[in-house]
Amino acid sequence: MLCSSASRVTGTAMEHWTEYTRFVTALAVILNPFAALPIFLSLTRDYQSRELAGVALISAATVGGVLVVSALGGEPLLAWLGTSLASFRVGGGMVLLLMAFAMLRAKPDEIKTSPGEAAAAENKASIAVVPLGMPLLAGPGSISTVIIETHRSTAIYHHMLVMLSIGVVCLFLWVVLRLAQPIGRLLGPIGLNIINRLFGLMLAAIAVEIMANGLRELFPALTIAGG
């Protein structure tokens, strides 16, 4: 049994809608489709418009499937591993912080995918699933964030809103990938790097907050000292 289960919301009280807008924002920042645009354009440089549309759709669907499975299967997995949600918050926050540092340096995030995986993908028949959908977009950071958010409440409405939030983010992801070529031409390398660094700063703040919440659950004395 997870030691953090007592802190989960089990009542029928509706959480404030801003909790879900924050989740949508955090998930969009973590997935960061703008950072994936250079690799997406490189791997699809010889594709026709219809083929690009198909790759964008399959990539977004892959991300949605991975995140939905993570939301539904995260609790049994943590229980099987004997890991508390508080520990998972700290570990997930550390992963997000490392991703944020990579984004602030405007360098490829090797936590999501390595250069070897990206290069090997050019020889595969389908790049929409690997490495674009996974692990370039749906990686450890987004998976841990979805699991943490799902565990905030056991209410049915909460799980439905989490799924809806995932759908909204995947729609945003599909739009960005579908418009990859015009966005790439409009922003250029400098514009993409600026957006990447801005998202990195936002992600660093999100990571610190997640880690702080986990540490307070693991060490209640920190809450008393801070209060």
N, C-alpha and C positions, 0 to 999 in steps of 0.2 A: 504494500500500500504506500502511495506517495505521501511523504510527510507534508507536502504543501496542499493536500486535498482539502484540508479544513478551511483554507483561505479562499477556496473557490466559491463563486456565487451560485447558490442553489435555489434561491427564491425566485419569485415571479417578477420582482422589481426590474423595470426596464433600464438598461444601461443608457447613459446619455449618448445621443447620436454622434457627438464629437469623438467618442471612442472609436467608432467605425471609420470616420473620415481620417482620423490619425492612422488607423491601420492601413487604409487604402494608400495614404501618402507614403507611409513607411515602406509598404510592399513595392510600390512603384519606384521608390528611390533605390531599394535594394536590388530589384531586377534591372533597373537602369538600362533600358533598351538603347539609349543613345551611345552608351559605351560599347554596345555590341554592333553598332552600325558599321564600323570599319571592317570587322571580320565578316559580317553579313554581306557587305558589298563585295568583298574580296572573293568569297566563296561562290557568289552568284553572279560574277561579272559577265559570264557568257549566257545567262538565262534570259529568256524572252519575258515579256510582261506577264503573261498568264502563268508561267513557271514561277516567277517571283511572287505572284499572288498566292500560289499554292504553298510555297515554302513559308511565307509569312503566316498563313492560316494554320498550317500543321505545327509550326513552332509555337504559336500562341496556344493551340489546343494541347500540345505536349506539356507546356508550362502549367496550364490549368489542371490537366490530369494529375501531374506530379503533386501539385499543391493540395488538390482535393484529397488524394490518397494520404498525403501527410496529415491533413486535418483529421481524417477519419481514423487513421491507424496510429497516430502519434501517441495516444494514451496507452493502448496495449503495449506498444514498443517500450515506452518508458517504464511501465510496470514490469515487463519481462526483464529489462535491464536492471531493475532495482534502483533507478535513478530518480531523484526528486526533481520536481519542476524548478525549484530554486537553483539547483546545480545546473540544470539545463539552461536557465536564464543566463547564468554567469558564463557558461561555455559558449552559448550562442552569441552573447554580447561580445565576447572576445573575437569570435569569427567575424562578426560585423565590423568590429574596430579594425581588424587587419584589412578587410575589404575597403574600409574608408581610407586607410592610409594609402593603399594602392591607387584609389581614385583621386586622392589629393595630389599624388605624384603624376597623375595622368599616364599611368603605366598599366599594361594588361594585368588583370587579376588572376594569378596562378592558383588561387584557392578555388576559383570556379573552373578554370580550364588551363591546361598547360600549353605552351607553344607546340609541343609535339602532337597533342590531340587536335589542335586547330589545323596543323599541316596535314595530318593523316586524313582529316575529313574530306580533303579535296579528292581523294580516291574512292570515296564512298558514294553509293548510288543516291542515298538520301542524307542530306545534311540538316534537314529541318528538325529531326529528332535529336541527333548527336552530330556535332556538339552544340548547335544553336539552341534547341529547346532545353537540352540538358547535357552538360552542366553549365554552359555559358550563361544561360538566363536563370533557370531553376537550379540553384546550387544550395550549399549548406546554409547560407544566410537566410534565403527566403523560406526554406523548409523549416528551419528552427523558429523563425518569426511566426509562421502559420501555426505551428504546434503550440507555441506560447500563447498566442491570441485565442486559440480554440479552448485552451484550458482555463480561460478567465471565468467561464460559466458553464453549467450543465444544462441550462435552459435551451429548449428547442429553438426558440426565436434567435438566440445568440448564434447557434450553429448555422441557421439559415442565413443570417446576416453575414457571417464569415464567408460562406459560400458565395453570396451575392457580391461581397467585396472582392473576392478572388476573380469573379467573372468581370467586374468592372475594370480591374487592373489588367486582365488578359485582353480585354477589348482595347484598352489604351496601348498595350503592347503590340497588338495586331495593327493598329492604325500607324504606329511609328514604323514598324517593319514594312508595311505596305507602301509607305511613302519614303522608304529609305533613300532612294536615289535623289528625289528633289530635296529632301532634308540635308543629305550629304553635300549636295551642290550649294545649297543656301548657306549652311553654317561653315562648311570647310573644316579643315583640321583644327584651326584655332578655336572656332566656335564650339566644336565638339569637346575640346579639352576644357574650355571654360565651363560648359554644362557639367562635364564629368567632375571637375573640382567642386562645383557648387553642390552637386549631389553627394560628393564625398564628405563635405562639411556637415550636411544634414544627417548623413548616415552615422557620422562620428557621434553626434549629439544623441541620436536614437540608441546607439550601442551603449553609450555611457549610462543612459537612463535604464536600459534593460539590465545591465550589470549591477547597477545600484539597487534596483528592486530585488534582484536575486540575492545579493549580499545581505540586505536587510532581513530577508526571509531565513537565510542560513544563520545569521548572527543577529538575533533580536536586540542585543545590547547596543548595536550601532544605531537603531532607531531611538532607544532611550537616550543615548549620548547626544544624538542629533537634535532631539526634542528639547 
